[in-house]
């Protein structure tokens, strides 16, 4: 049985840099990321400030790395107004880049 790798603060920091960098590289808005969300009981929250900046807050403690990466990517898609079929390709691209860069130590 494979153990599911849970997300650490270091993982979160690395993944936030990777997904934001990939978003910028493709001309998308790259939100800021923080952990944990201020709202109790939620795994992700997204906030848009009046100045146009976006903040994606994701709970990482005790959660699988892949789930945290998916929440981060979904936050990028929300910040860019992408949904439905327009978001499918971006979700694949951003999530693959995020998880490809995050490789557990051998």
C-alpha positions as CSV (number, residue, x, y, z in Angstrom):
1,X,0.0,0.0,0.0
2,X,1.4,3.4,-0.9
3,X,1.4,6.0,1.8
4,X,-0.1,9.4,0.7
5,X,2.5,12.1,1.2
6,X,1.0,14.9,3.3
7,X,1.9,18.5,2.6
8,X,4.4,20.4,4.7
9,X,5.0,24.1,4.9
10,X,8.1,23.7,2.8
11,X,6.0,21.8,0.1
12,X,3.5,24.6,0.2
13,X,6.1,27.3,-0.3
14,X,7.7,25.5,-3.2
15,X,4.4,24.7,-4.9
16,X,3.2,28.2,-4.6
17,X,6.3,29.5,-6.3
18,X,6.0,26.9,-9.1
19,X,2.3,27.4,-9.8
20,X,2.6,31.2,-9.7
21,X,5.7,31.2,-11.9
22,X,4.0,28.9,-14.4
23,X,0.9,31.1,-14.4
24,X,3.0,34.3,-15.1
25,X,5.0,32.5,-17.8
26,X,1.7,31.9,-19.7
27,X,0.5,35.4,-19.2
28,X,-2.1,34.6,-16.5
29,X,-2.6,36.5,-13.2
30,X,-0.6,34.9,-10.4
31,X,-2.4,35.2,-7.1
32,X,-0.6,35.3,-3.7
33,X,-0.8,32.2,-1.6
34,X,-1.0,31.7,2.2
35,X,-1.8,28.9,4.6
36,X,-4.0,28.3,6.4
37,X,-7.2,30.0,5.5
38,X,-8.6,32.4,8.2
39,X,-12.0,30.8,8.0
40,X,-12.5,27.8,10.3
41,X,-13.4,24.5,8.6
42,X,-12.5,25.4,5.0
43,X,-9.7,23.9,3.0
44,X,-9.5,26.8,0.5
45,X,-10.7,30.4,0.3
46,X,-10.1,32.9,-2.4
47,X,-10.3,36.7,-1.9
48,X,-10.1,39.5,-4.4
49,X,-9.0,42.9,-3.1
50,X,-10.2,46.2,-4.4
51,X,-6.8,46.9,-6.0
52,X,-7.2,43.8,-8.2
53,X,-4.9,41.5,-6.2
54,X,-5.9,38.0,-5.4
55,X,-5.2,35.9,-2.3
56,X,-5.6,32.1,-2.3
57,X,-5.6,30.6,1.2
58,X,-5.1,26.8,1.3
59,X,-5.0,24.5,4.3
60,X,-2.0,22.2,3.9
61,X,-1.6,20.5,7.3
62,X,-2.6,16.9,7.2
63,X,-3.7,17.0,3.6
64,X,-2.2,15.1,0.6
65,X,0.2,17.2,-1.6
66,X,-2.0,16.5,-4.7
67,X,-5.1,17.9,-3.0
68,X,-3.2,21.1,-1.9
69,X,-1.8,21.5,-5.5
70,X,-5.4,21.1,-6.9
71,X,-6.7,23.9,-4.6
72,X,-3.8,26.2,-5.6
73,X,-4.5,25.6,-9.3
74,X,-8.2,26.2,-8.8
75,X,-7.3,29.5,-7.2
76,X,-5.3,30.5,-10.2
77,X,-8.2,29.6,-12.5
78,X,-10.6,31.6,-10.4
79,X,-8.3,34.7,-10.4
80,X,-8.2,34.5,-14.2
81,X,-12.0,33.9,-14.6
82,X,-11.4,30.5,-16.2
83,X,-14.1,27.9,-15.9
84,X,-15.7,25.0,-17.8
85,X,-13.9,23.9,-20.9
86,X,-11.6,26.9,-20.9
87,X,-10.2,25.8,-17.6
88,X,-9.6,22.1,-18.5
89,X,-6.3,22.6,-20.3
90,X,-5.0,25.2,-17.8
91,X,-5.8,22.9,-14.9
92,X,-3.8,20.0,-16.5
93,X,-0.9,22.3,-17.4
94,X,-0.6,24.1,-14.0
95,X,-1.2,21.0,-11.9
96,X,1.3,18.9,-13.9
97,X,4.0,21.7,-13.5
98,X,3.3,22.0,-9.8
99,X,3.4,18.3,-9.1
100,X,6.3,17.6,-11.5
101,X,8.5,20.1,-9.6
102,X,7.4,18.6,-6.3
103,X,9.3,15.3,-6.1
104,X,9.7,13.5,-2.8
105,X,13.2,12.8,-1.7
106,X,14.4,9.3,-2.7
